[in-house]
Amino acid sequence: MRAPLLLTLPLALLLAASPAASRDLDQDEALRLRREGLIMPLETLLQQALARYPGASLLEAELEEDDGIYIYEIELLTADGVARELELDARDGRLLKDEED
């Protein structure tokens, strides 16, 4: 019984230490994707995110690619002083995540 555990433990540790499959895209890549019609303009999705939290301020916005899906990660500070992290599908604007940061 101990042998399988001893074999799977190193594999589990290796997987846990592996970097995530997502990567940040720079502004040149974002511009290219926008020109090719593969993603929506950031301004459009920012308006959508800010409409969810009237009076909120933008803290940060990033475009990431995660397993072939382009995602805008938007961080807001609400009027109540709460930091929120939203993830929007960059292709269609669909809300993927909205949580307190």
RAZIZI-V91512 format. One record per residue. OMEGA is omega in whole degrees, -180 to 180 (none if undefined). D_CENTER is the distance of its C-alpha to the mean C-alpha in whole Angstrom. Layout:
# RAZIZI-V91512
omega:d_center
OMEGA:D_CENTER
OMEGA:D_CENTER
This chain:
# RAZIZI-V91512
omega:d_center
-178:41
-177:40
178:39
179:36
180:35
178:35
-177:34
-180:31
178:30
179:29
179:27
178:25
178:25
179:24
179:21
-178:20
-179:20
178:18
179:15
-177:12
-179:12
178:9
177:9
177:9
179:11
-174:14
178:15
178:18
180:16
179:14
179:17
180:19
179:16
180:17
179:21
179:21
-178:19
178:16
177:14
176:15
179:15
-178:13
180:16
-178:16
175:13
177:13
179:17
-179:15
-179:13
177:16
178:19
-176:17
-180:18
180:21
-180:22
177:19
177:18
175:15
-176:14
174:11
180:9
172:7
-180:7
171:6
-178:8
-178:8
176:11
179:12
179:10
-175:8
169:5
174:5
-175:4
177:7
-179:10
169:13
-177:17
178:19
178:22
179:23
-180:21
176:19
179:15
174:12
178:9
172:8
-179:5
175:7
-175:8
180:10
-173:13
178:14
-179:12
178:12
-180:11
-177:9
174:8
-178:11
176:12
-176:14
none:13
